[in-house]
Amino acid sequence: MKRVSNCDVALAWAEGRAATSHTGNLSTDGKAIFSYALQIGDTADDGKKFVRDYTARGSYGFRSMTTSQHVGMLRYIQGAKEQPIVV
């Protein structure tokens, strides 16, 4: 699989496609999205996307700066028809 930018991984997740970032730190199978090995997002049966808030003030608690950046990127995905819901 061709490696792409983090933004392209986020859009692929929003569109239900698999993708891996150029560093391998952000990846998706189209349904779930991972920061390193930590699942930070999922897709409900009805197709809605949910992001787990692993930021400093988030409901899941802080994990790392990079994971926080990945979560922040998923709050608004440029080019996506529907935006994920942050929980």
N, C-alpha and C positions, 0 to 999 in steps of 0.2 A: 504494500500500500504506500502510495506517495505521501510524504509528510508535508503538512501545510502549516500556516500561521495559526496562532491561538484563536484569532477572530474567525478564521475559516472552520476550525473545529467547533466553535460555539454555533455557527450557522448550520453546520452539518447536523449537529444534535437537534437543533430547532426543526430541521427538515427531515429528521429521521434517517440520516445517512451515517455510516461509519467514517471516522477520520482520526488521525493522530497528529499531534503537533510536531514541529521540526525537532524539538528537544525530547519528545516522548513523554513530557510531564502532564499534558492534557490530552485525554483521549475519550472517544465515544464509540459505542457500538450502534448508535442511532436511537437507542432507548435510554440507556444510562450514560452519565458522563462522569469522568474520574479526574481528580487532581492527584497525580502520582497514583497510589492504589486506593485512595479514599473516594468513595462515591459521593459526589456533591450535587448530583441531580438525577432525576428519574422521570419517566413518562407514565402517566396514569392510563388505564384501559381506554378512556375516552380521548386520548391523545394530548391532554394538557401536560405541560412541562412544569416541574417543580424543582426549585433550587434550594438546597439546604444551606442556611446561612452560617458558614464557618468563619465569620469575621469577628473582630474583637468584641463587638456589641451584639453579635448574632445569637440566635436561640440555640445553636449547636456548639458554641464555644470556639475560641480561636485555636487554629492548628498551626498555621505558618503564614508568613507574608505572601508567599507564592500562591498558596491555596486561597487566601483572602483576595488576591488579585484575580484569580480565576473566578471566584464567586462574584466579585464586582463586575466582571466582564459579562456574566450571565444575567445580570439584572436587566440589561437592555441589550438585545442582540440586533445589531444593525442589519437590515435586510430581511429579518424574520417577520412573517405575517402576524403571528401572535407572540407576545412576550411571556417569558416564564413567570410563575408565581413564586416569590421568595417566602420560605417558611422558616 
